[in-house]
Amino acid sequence: MKNVSIENFAILDFEASSLSAASWPIEIGLSWLANGQVQTWSSFIRPDPAWDLGDWSSQSAEVHGIPLSELEDAPYAAEVAEAFLNVVGRRSLVSDAPEFEERWLSRLLRTTRHVKSSSIEDFDAVSFAVFSGYALDMLYETIERHPAPHRAGPDTARLARGWLRATALQEPE
């Protein structure tokens, strides 16, 4: 994978109602590298009528800081799903928590006619396959120096900034 451009990938993150099996996404974030810069798109998600509002976790809300009332004026889930598909385009998806992101992406996409979601690759696996040596060290140092804010857009941008730093330092093959 060393010859694959990191610009072919987009980092996906969700904030959710809880961590239970019945949880649903409340915020989506996507970041990628384009022309030597980090690009980020994110959106709150109004709960779909089919989602169980009883699955709202006050503990999760404390972590991400998004009150349920904030979602009342958010775009509808189906609108967010369509926007996501337009933004992600042909990029391969990557996450630092693929199991959770796959579940929430699937739940989001089921609100539209796009029921099949693509698989999400592990951030570490992609990073180790694309970068090596000092560049890889600096990727993780960049991430570690900036704690995760637990918001979908900023969380993905944090990881993408690690990729950007590694890209600048990667030795040519």
C-alpha distance (Angstrom), angle and dihedral (degrees) to the residues before:
residue distance angle dihedral
M1 . . .
K2 3.82 . .
N3 3.80 90.6 .
V4 3.81 93.1 53.1
S5 3.79 115.7 104.5
I6 3.78 114.3 -119.9
E7 3.82 85.4 -141.1
N8 3.83 87.1 74.6
F9 3.81 89.8 70.1
A10 3.81 134.5 73.4
I11 3.79 124.5 -164.0
L12 3.80 114.4 -131.4
D13 3.80 128.4 -159.7
F14 3.77 135.6 169.0
E15 3.75 135.0 -166.1
A16 3.79 110.6 -149.3
S17 3.78 145.6 -164.2
S18 3.80 90.0 -107.2
L19 3.79 140.6 -36.5
S20 3.82 94.6 -98.5
A21 3.80 123.3 116.5
A22 3.83 88.6 -105.8
S23 3.82 94.6 52.0
W24 3.78 122.6 125.9
P25 3.81 134.1 -154.7
I26 3.80 120.2 -94.8
E27 3.81 99.9 173.2
I28 3.80 133.2 21.0
G29 3.79 127.6 -161.7
L30 3.77 131.9 -174.5
S31 3.82 129.0 -177.5
W32 3.78 132.2 178.4
L33 3.78 140.2 161.4
A34 3.79 119.9 -103.3
N35 3.79 126.8 168.3
G36 3.79 92.6 -13.0
Q37 3.79 95.4 -51.4
V38 3.79 137.9 99.4
Q39 3.80 112.0 -112.8
T40 3.82 119.1 -164.0
W41 3.79 134.6 -172.1
S42 3.79 124.9 179.8
S43 3.77 140.7 162.8
F44 3.77 141.5 -177.4
I45 3.81 113.1 -120.3
R46 3.79 124.2 -137.7
P47 3.82 107.3 -138.2
D48 3.79 113.7 -101.2
P49 3.83 113.2 -118.9
A50 3.83 88.7 -117.6
W51 3.82 92.1 59.7
D52 3.80 118.1 95.1
L53 3.81 108.7 -115.8
G54 3.79 87.3 -163.0
D55 3.79 87.4 75.3
W56 3.81 91.2 71.9
S57 3.81 109.4 124.1
S58 3.78 119.6 -154.6
Q59 3.83 87.7 -160.1
S60 3.80 90.9 58.1
A61 3.80 89.8 46.1
E62 3.81 88.9 55.4
V63 3.81 90.0 54.9
H64 3.82 98.4 47.6
G65 3.80 96.9 28.2
I66 3.81 94.7 -136.5
P67 3.81 114.0 133.6
L68 3.81 117.6 -149.0
S69 3.81 88.8 -119.9
E70 3.84 88.7 63.3
L71 3.82 88.9 67.1
E72 3.81 96.2 57.0
D73 3.81 92.2 87.7
A74 3.82 96.5 33.3
P75 3.80 120.9 115.6
Y76 3.80 114.7 -84.3
A77 3.81 115.5 -93.5
A78 3.82 92.8 -112.0
E79 3.82 90.8 52.4
V80 3.80 91.0 50.5
A81 3.81 90.7 48.1
E82 3.81 91.6 53.0
A83 3.81 91.6 46.7
F84 3.81 90.4 48.9
L85 3.82 91.7 52.8
N86 3.80 90.6 50.7
V87 3.81 93.1 48.3
V88 3.81 97.7 44.4
G89 3.80 93.1 48.8
R90 3.80 111.3 164.7
R91 3.79 96.4 -21.4
S92 3.79 118.1 124.9
L93 3.78 113.6 -118.2
V94 3.80 122.8 -119.2
S95 3.80 131.1 -178.0
D96 3.77 140.3 172.9
A97 3.85 87.2 -134.3
P98 3.83 105.5 33.6
E99 3.81 96.4 166.9
F100 3.80 92.8 59.5
E101 3.81 95.0 38.8
E102 3.82 92.1 51.1
R103 3.81 90.3 53.4
W104 3.82 94.1 48.5
L105 3.80 93.9 42.0
S106 3.79 90.1 51.3
R107 3.81 90.7 49.4
L108 3.82 90.6 49.1
L109 3.80 94.6 47.3
R110 3.82 92.1 49.0
T111 3.84 86.7 69.4
T112 3.83 87.1 69.8
R113 3.77 137.4 42.5
H114 3.85 88.0 -91.8
V115 3.78 101.1 89.2
K116 3.80 98.1 155.5
S117 3.76 114.0 81.1
S118 3.76 123.7 -169.0
S119 3.76 122.0 -116.8
I120 3.76 118.5 -93.2
E121 3.78 118.7 -132.7
D122 3.78 124.0 -140.7
F123 3.81 113.9 -98.6
D124 3.80 93.6 -138.8
A125 3.81 93.6 48.5
V126 3.82 92.2 51.2
S127 3.81 92.4 44.0
F128 3.81 92.9 50.9
A129 3.81 91.2 46.4
V130 3.81 94.3 50.8
F131 3.82 103.3 34.7
S132 3.79 134.2 43.0
G133 3.79 143.3 177.4
Y134 3.78 119.4 -1.1
A135 3.83 92.8 -3.0
L136 3.80 90.6 57.3
D137 3.82 91.2 47.1
M138 3.80 91.2 51.8
L139 3.80 91.6 46.9
Y140 3.80 90.2 60.5
E141 3.80 94.1 38.5
T142 3.81 89.2 54.9
I143 3.79 90.8 51.4
E144 3.81 94.4 45.4
R145 3.80 93.0 51.1
H146 3.81 90.2 59.9
P147 3.81 115.5 53.7
A148 3.78 118.0 -140.2
P149 3.82 109.8 -94.6
H150 3.85 91.4 -154.5
R151 3.78 93.0 -124.9
A152 3.80 117.8 118.7
G153 3.82 100.8 -126.9
P154 3.82 97.6 40.7
D155 3.83 91.2 43.6
T156 3.80 92.1 56.1
A157 3.82 92.2 42.5
R158 3.81 89.2 53.5
L159 3.81 90.9 56.9
A160 3.81 92.4 42.9
R161 3.82 90.1 53.5
G162 3.81 86.4 57.8
W163 3.80 89.2 54.0
L164 3.80 90.7 47.1
R165 3.80 91.4 53.4
A166 3.80 91.5 47.0
T167 3.81 91.5 48.7
A168 3.80 90.4 56.0
L169 3.81 91.4 50.9
Q170 3.81 102.4 38.0
E171 3.79 113.4 119.2
P172 3.80 113.5 -128.6
E173 3.81 115.2 -104.5
